[in-house]
Amino acid sequence: MVLIKNGKILTMNGKVYEKGDILIDGKLIFQVDENIEAPPGAEVIDAEGKWVMPGIIDAHCHIGMWEDGIGFEGADGNEATNPVTPSLRAIDAVNPEDTCFKEARENGITTVVTGPGSANVIGGQFAALKTFGRRVDDMILKEPLALKVAFGENPKRVYHGQKKAPSTRMATVAILRVHLVKGQEYKKRLEKGKDDPDKMPERDLNMEILMKVLNKEIPLKAHAHRADDILTALRIAKEFDVDITLDHCTEGHRIMDFLIEEDAKAIVGPLFSDRSKVELKNMTFKAPGILSKAGLKIAMMTDHPVIPIQYLPVCAAIAVKEGMDEMEALKSITINAAEITGIADRVGSLEEGKDADIVIYDGDPLDVRSKTEWVFIDGYAVKKPE
């Protein structure tokens, strides 16, 4: 057992201990309270003057799929040969030896939601992974977590270059609709096959994952920057009665009344980058604060490697500088990220029974000068003071 004592604990469940303790038992948090007595044989870490918080969560990135410093050989995030590839699985491309996993965990990022890029209308399946492990199978927190779909500029640019659909926004959405309808029909045939084996369809991996979306087992993870694309994503979700997260949501602050009306789930970013394409002309670090102050629960993300993943806390700090509440900024990279991506039963806050993913800072986590001293993932210290 490990007992962290006397730290300023930001639980992210609404309670802050100015001087509190956390008891770790194996992979889980056993107790969070004041003045916990050390069990016999427990390792005691004195966190006096330190800040303690849950491991940070990047709600949308591509870590391990575009390996750092390798180029084409390490670029496995976009299968840009077919606009519809729902059966692709992130875990089959992630390399846990990508050096960025080490940079992530040593800077307090303990969980990543990683998956395919946005070249395709339907890109494939995202997964939630811990940032420590020798093989991806041991890092999985949840898989599949979501099905990536993309609206706007990227699919039309990729396939216009190949002289095939989609080369317009109309075609992108039409292709998505066609395959969601195919998923509905596949579901009907499966139901009929239960009573009559002769009517059972051949197994179709593309349709199986679409059925998970249609059954609301996982959401669509929608790449959408521009306001009209965001609203189109919401229209599709309503039309097919499926869950959806709005990833990037770059112009969400311009239509926040509609997002609130739809109780949208927004994952905002990357913001710490240049306006590399037309869709980003209204990008601003003020957006997270505008949306959260309007009452929308948001997460922030790096889109790694667009922004190196270790700078996710820096993004939260800049959002505070531009008007976001400090606690809301921390929630956007912890509990909000967990709740929006559907993994809050395991991570995102310091509570009894949750995974012991814990970070100890030598100062305020939103001060870019603060350093991580200890990082625990599943109760194991992946970083210790030097």
C-alpha positions as CSV (number, residue, x, y, z in Angstrom):
1,M,0.0,0.0,0.0
2,V,1.0,3.6,-0.6
3,L,-0.1,6.6,1.5
4,I,0.2,10.1,0.1
5,K,0.0,12.5,3.1
6,N,-0.5,16.2,3.7
7,G,-1.0,17.3,0.1
8,K,-3.4,19.9,-1.3
9,I,-5.8,17.4,-3.0
10,L,-7.9,18.5,-6.0
11,T,-10.3,15.5,-6.1
12,M,-12.2,16.9,-9.1
13,N,-15.5,15.6,-7.6
14,G,-16.2,19.0,-6.0
15,K,-14.0,18.7,-2.9
16,V,-10.6,20.2,-2.2
17,Y,-8.5,19.1,0.7
18,E,-6.1,21.8,1.8
19,K,-4.2,19.1,3.7
20,G,-5.4,15.6,2.8
21,D,-4.3,12.0,2.3
22,I,-4.8,9.3,-0.3
23,L,-4.4,5.6,0.4
24,I,-3.6,3.4,-2.6
25,D,-4.2,-0.3,-2.4
26,G,-2.9,-2.1,-5.4
27,K,-4.2,-0.6,-8.5
28,L,-7.0,1.3,-6.8
29,I,-7.7,4.3,-4.6
30,F,-8.8,2.9,-1.2
31,Q,-9.4,6.1,0.7
32,V,-9.3,9.9,0.3
33,D,-9.6,11.8,3.6
34,E,-7.8,13.8,6.2
35,N,-5.4,12.2,8.7
36,I,-5.4,8.7,7.4
37,E,-3.3,6.4,9.6
38,A,-0.6,4.5,7.7
39,P,-1.3,0.8,7.5
40,P,1.5,-1.5,8.6
41,G,4.1,-1.7,5.9
42,A,2.7,1.0,3.8
43,E,5.1,3.3,1.9
44,V,4.4,6.9,3.0
45,I,5.0,9.9,0.7
46,D,5.0,13.3,2.3
47,A,3.3,15.7,0.0
48,E,3.5,18.7,2.3
49,G,3.3,21.9,0.2
50,K,2.6,19.8,-3.0
51,W,-0.5,19.7,-5.2
52,V,-2.2,16.4,-5.8
53,M,-4.7,15.7,-8.6
54,P,-6.0,12.9,-10.8
55,G,-4.0,11.8,-13.8
56,I,-4.7,14.1,-16.8
57,I,-6.8,12.8,-19.7
58,D,-6.3,13.8,-23.3
59,A,-9.8,13.3,-24.8
60,H,-8.7,13.3,-28.4
61,C,-5.3,12.6,-29.8
62,H,-3.4,10.2,-32.1
63,I,-0.5,9.2,-29.9
64,G,1.2,6.0,-31.0
65,M,-0.4,6.3,-34.5
66,W,1.9,9.0,-35.8
67,E,5.1,8.0,-34.1
68,D,7.5,10.8,-33.2
69,G,10.3,11.6,-35.6
70,I,9.8,8.6,-38.0
71,G,7.8,9.9,-40.9
72,F,5.9,7.6,-43.3
73,E,7.0,4.4,-41.5
74,G,5.4,5.5,-38.3
75,A,2.3,7.2,-39.9
76,D,-0.5,4.7,-39.4
77,G,-3.5,7.0,-38.6
78,N,-5.2,7.6,-41.9
79,E,-6.1,4.7,-44.3
80,A,-6.8,7.2,-47.1
81,T,-7.7,4.6,-49.7
82,N,-11.4,4.2,-48.9
83,P,-13.6,6.8,-47.4
84,V,-15.5,4.2,-45.3
85,T,-13.4,2.1,-42.9
86,P,-15.3,1.5,-39.7
87,S,-13.7,-1.8,-39.0
88,L,-10.2,-0.2,-38.5
89,R,-9.1,-0.4,-34.8
90,A,-6.6,2.0,-33.2
91,I,-5.1,-0.7,-31.1
92,D,-3.8,-2.4,-34.2
93,A,-1.7,0.6,-35.1
94,V,-0.6,2.0,-31.8
95,N,3.1,1.4,-30.9
96,P,3.6,1.6,-27.2
97,E,7.3,2.3,-27.7
98,D,6.5,5.7,-29.3
99,T,8.6,8.0,-27.1
100,C,5.7,10.3,-26.7
101,F,4.0,7.9,-24.3
102,K,7.0,8.5,-21.9
103,E,6.7,12.2,-22.4
104,A,3.0,12.1,-21.7
105,R,3.2,10.1,-18.5
106,E,6.2,12.0,-17.1
107,N,4.1,15.2,-17.5
108,G,1.1,13.9,-15.8
109,I,-1.0,12.6,-18.7
110,T,-2.0,9.1,-17.6
111,T,-4.9,8.4,-20.0
112,V,-5.2,9.1,-23.7
113,V,-8.1,8.7,-26.1
114,T,-6.4,7.9,-29.4
115,G,-7.5,6.8,-32.8
116,P,-7.7,7.4,-36.6
117,G,-7.3,10.7,-38.2
118,S,-9.9,12.6,-40.3
119,A,-9.1,11.6,-43.9
120,N,-12.1,9.4,-44.1
121,V,-15.9,9.9,-43.7
122,I,-15.8,7.0,-41.3
123,G,-12.3,6.5,-40.1
124,G,-12.4,3.7,-37.5
125,Q,-12.4,3.0,-33.8
126,F,-10.9,5.0,-31.0
127,A,-9.6,3.5,-27.8
128,A,-8.8,4.8,-24.3
129,L,-5.3,3.7,-23.2
130,K,-3.1,4.2,-20.2
131,T,0.2,5.8,-21.1
132,F,2.3,3.0,-19.5
133,G,2.8,-0.5,-20.8
134,R,5.0,-2.7,-22.9
135,R,2.1,-3.9,-25.1
136,V,-1.1,-2.2,-26.1
137,D,-3.3,-5.0,-24.8
138,D,-2.2,-4.2,-21.2
139,M,-2.8,-0.4,-21.7
140,I,-6.4,-0.6,-22.8
141,L,-8.9,1.1,-20.6
142,K,-11.8,0.9,-23.0
143,E,-12.0,-0.4,-26.6
144,P,-13.8,0.4,-28.8
145,L,-14.5,3.8,-27.2
146,A,-16.1,5.6,-30.2
147,L,-16.3,5.5,-34.0
148,K,-14.5,8.3,-35.7
149,V,-16.4,10.3,-38.4
150,A,-15.3,13.4,-40.1
151,F,-17.1,16.4,-41.6
152,G,-15.8,19.5,-43.4
153,E,-12.6,20.1,-45.2
154,N,-10.4,17.0,-44.7
155,P,-12.4,14.1,-46.4
156,K,-13.3,16.3,-49.4
157,R,-9.7,17.4,-49.9
158,V,-8.3,13.8,-49.6
159,Y,-10.8,12.2,-52.0
160,H,-11.1,15.2,-54.4
161,G,-7.4,14.5,-55.0
162,Q,-8.2,10.9,-55.9
163,K,-11.0,12.1,-58.1
164,K,-13.8,10.2,-56.2
165,A,-16.4,11.0,-53.7
166,P,-16.5,12.8,-51.4
167,S,-15.4,16.0,-52.9
168,T,-18.2,18.1,-51.4
169,R,-19.8,18.3,-47.9
170,M,-23.0,17.0,-49.5
171,A,-21.2,13.8,-50.5
172,T,-19.5,13.4,-47.1
173,V,-22.8,13.4,-45.3
174,A,-24.6,11.3,-47.9
175,I,-22.0,8.6,-47.6
176,L,-22.3,8.6,-43.8
177,R,-26.1,8.4,-44.1
178,V,-25.9,5.5,-46.5
179,H,-23.8,3.5,-44.2
180,L,-25.8,4.2,-41.1
181,V,-28.8,3.0,-43.0
182,K,-26.9,-0.1,-44.0
183,G,-26.2,-0.6,-40.3
184,Q,-29.9,-0.4,-39.5
185,E,-30.7,-2.9,-42.2
186,Y,-28.0,-5.3,-41.0
187,K,-29.5,-5.0,-37.5
188,K,-32.9,-6.0,-38.9
189,R,-31.5,-9.0,-40.7
190,L,-29.7,-10.2,-37.5
191,E,-33.0,-10.0,-35.7
192,K,-34.7,-12.1,-38.3
193,G,-31.8,-14.5,-38.3
194,K,-32.4,-15.3,-34.6
195,D,-35.7,-16.9,-35.6
196,D,-34.7,-18.3,-39.0
197,P,-31.0,-19.2,-39.4
198,D,-31.4,-19.2,-43.2
199,K,-31.9,-15.4,-42.9
200,M,-28.8,-14.8,-40.8
201,P,-26.5,-12.4,-42.7
202,E,-22.8,-13.1,-43.2
203,R,-20.7,-11.6,-40.5
204,D,-19.7,-8.0,-41.5
205,L,-17.1,-6.2,-39.2
206,N,-18.0,-2.8,-40.7
207,M,-21.7,-3.3,-39.9
208,E,-21.0,-4.7,-36.4
209,I,-19.3,-1.5,-35.2
210,L,-22.0,0.6,-36.8
211,M,-24.6,-1.5,-34.8
212,K,-22.7,-0.5,-31.6
213,V,-23.3,3.1,-32.6
214,L,-26.9,2.6,-33.4
215,N,-27.4,0.7,-30.2
216,K,-25.8,3.6,-28.3
217,E,-23.1,1.3,-26.9
218,I,-20.5,3.8,-28.3
219,P,-20.8,7.3,-29.7
220,L,-19.8,8.9,-33.0
221,K,-16.6,10.9,-32.5
222,A,-17.2,13.7,-34.9
223,H,-14.3,15.8,-36.4
224,A,-16.0,19.1,-37.0
225,H,-14.4,22.6,-36.9
226,R,-16.8,25.0,-38.7
227,A,-20.1,26.0,-37.2
228,D,-22.1,24.5,-40.1
229,D,-20.2,21.2,-39.9
230,I,-20.9,21.1,-36.1
231,L,-24.6,21.6,-36.7
232,T,-24.6,18.9,-39.5
233,A,-23.0,16.5,-37.0
234,L,-25.8,17.2,-34.5
235,R,-28.4,16.8,-37.3
236,I,-27.1,13.3,-38.1
237,A,-27.0,12.3,-34.5
238,K,-30.7,13.3,-34.1
239,E,-31.7,11.7,-37.4
240,F,-30.3,8.3,-36.4
241,D,-30.8,8.7,-32.6
242,V,-27.2,8.1,-31.8
243,D,-24.8,9.6,-29.3
244,I,-22.1,12.0,-30.5
245,T,-19.2,14.0,-29.3
246,L,-18.1,17.2,-31.1
247,D,-14.4,17.0,-31.5
248,H,-12.4,20.2,-32.3
249,C,-15.6,22.3,-32.1
250,T,-13.4,25.2,-33.2
251,E,-16.4,27.5,-33.9
252,G,-18.6,26.1,-31.2
253,H,-18.4,29.4,-29.3
254,R,-20.2,31.1,-32.2
255,I,-23.2,28.7,-31.9
256,M,-23.2,28.0,-28.2
257,D,-26.9,28.6,-27.8
258,F,-27.6,25.7,-30.2
259,L,-25.0,23.5,-28.4
260,I,-26.6,24.2,-25.0
261,E,-30.0,23.5,-26.5
262,E,-28.8,20.1,-27.7
263,D,-26.8,19.4,-24.5
264,A,-23.8,18.8,-26.7
265,K,-20.6,17.1,-25.6
266,A,-17.7,19.3,-26.8
267,I,-14.0,18.4,-27.0
268,V,-12.2,21.6,-27.9
269,G,-8.9,22.0,-29.6
270,P,-6.2,22.0,-30.7
271,L,-5.8,25.7,-30.0
272,F,-2.1,25.9,-29.4
273,S,-1.3,25.9,-33.2
274,D,-1.5,28.0,-36.3
275,R,-4.5,28.5,-38.5
276,S,-3.3,26.0,-41.0
277,K,-6.5,25.8,-43.0
278,V,-9.6,27.8,-43.8
279,E,-11.8,26.0,-41.2
280,L,-9.6,27.5,-38.4
281,K,-10.0,31.2,-39.2
282,N,-12.1,31.7,-36.1
283,M,-9.9,29.7,-33.8
284,T,-9.4,31.4,-30.4
285,F,-8.2,30.4,-26.9
286,K,-11.2,32.3,-25.6
287,A,-13.6,29.6,-26.8
288,P,-13.2,27.1,-23.8
289,G,-14.0,29.9,-21.4
290,I,-17.0,31.2,-23.4
291,L,-18.5,27.7,-23.7
292,S,-17.9,26.7,-20.1
293,K,-19.3,30.0,-18.7
294,A,-22.4,29.4,-20.8
295,G,-23.0,26.2,-19.0
296,L,-21.5,23.7,-21.4
297,K,-19.4,20.8,-20.1
298,I,-16.2,20.7,-22.2
299,A,-13.0,18.9,-22.5
300,M,-9.8,20.1,-24.0
301,M,-7.4,18.1,-26.2
302,T,-4.1,18.3,-28.0
303,D,-4.8,16.4,-31.2
304,H,-1.3,15.1,-30.7
305,P,1.0,15.3,-32.7
306,V,-0.6,18.6,-33.7
307,I,0.3,19.8,-30.2
308,P,2.8,17.7,-28.3
309,I,0.8,15.8,-25.7
310,Q,2.8,17.0,-22.7
311,Y,1.5,20.5,-23.3
312,L,-2.1,19.7,-22.5
313,P,-1.9,21.4,-19.1
314,V,-0.3,24.4,-20.8
315,C,-3.4,24.6,-23.0
316,A,-5.6,24.6,-20.0
317,A,-3.4,27.4,-18.4
318,I,-3.7,29.6,-21.5
319,A,-7.4,29.1,-21.6
320,V,-7.5,30.5,-18.0
321,K,-5.4,33.4,-19.1
322,E,-8.1,34.0,-21.8
323,G,-11.0,34.0,-19.4
324,M,-11.7,30.4,-18.3
325,D,-12.3,29.6,-14.7
326,E,-9.3,27.8,-13.2
327,M,-11.3,24.8,-11.8
328,E,-13.2,24.4,-15.0
329,A,-9.9,24.3,-16.9
330,L,-8.6,21.5,-14.7
331,K,-11.9,19.7,-15.0
332,S,-11.6,20.0,-18.8
333,I,-8.5,17.8,-18.7
334,T,-9.7,15.4,-15.9
335,I,-13.3,14.6,-14.9
336,N,-15.0,16.4,-17.8
337,A,-12.8,14.5,-20.3
338,A,-13.6,11.3,-18.5
339,E,-17.3,11.9,-18.5
340,I,-17.6,13.1,-22.1
341,T,-15.6,10.0,-23.3
342,G,-17.4,7.5,-21.1
343,I,-14.6,6.4,-18.8
344,A,-15.5,8.3,-15.6
345,D,-16.2,5.0,-13.8
346,R,-12.4,4.4,-13.8
347,V,-10.6,7.7,-14.1
348,G,-10.9,11.5,-13.9
349,S,-11.3,12.1,-10.2
350,L,-9.7,11.0,-6.9
351,E,-12.4,8.8,-5.4
352,E,-12.5,5.4,-3.6
353,G,-12.6,2.5,-6.0
354,K,-11.3,4.4,-9.0
355,D,-7.9,3.6,-10.7
356,A,-5.0,5.0,-8.7
357,D,-3.9,7.4,-11.5
358,I,-2.5,10.3,-9.4
359,V,-0.1,13.2,-10.1
360,I,1.9,15.1,-7.4
361,Y,3.1,18.6,-8.5
362,D,5.6,20.8,-6.8
363,G,3.2,23.8,-7.4
364,D,-0.1,24.8,-9.0
365,P,-0.7,22.5,-12.0
366,L,-1.8,25.5,-14.0
367,D,1.5,27.3,-13.4
368,V,3.7,26.3,-16.4
369,R,6.7,26.4,-14.1
370,S,5.4,23.6,-11.9
371,K,6.8,20.2,-12.3
372,T,5.5,16.7,-11.8
373,E,7.3,15.0,-8.9
374,W,5.3,11.7,-8.7
375,V,3.1,10.1,-11.3
376,F,1.1,6.9,-10.5
377,I,-0.7,4.8,-13.1
378,D,-2.8,2.0,-11.7
379,G,-1.1,2.4,-8.4
380,Y,2.4,2.1,-9.9
381,A,4.9,4.9,-9.7
382,V,5.9,5.6,-13.3
383,K,7.8,8.7,-12.2
384,K,9.5,9.5,-8.9
385,P,11.5,12.5,-7.8
386,E,15.0,12.4,-9.2
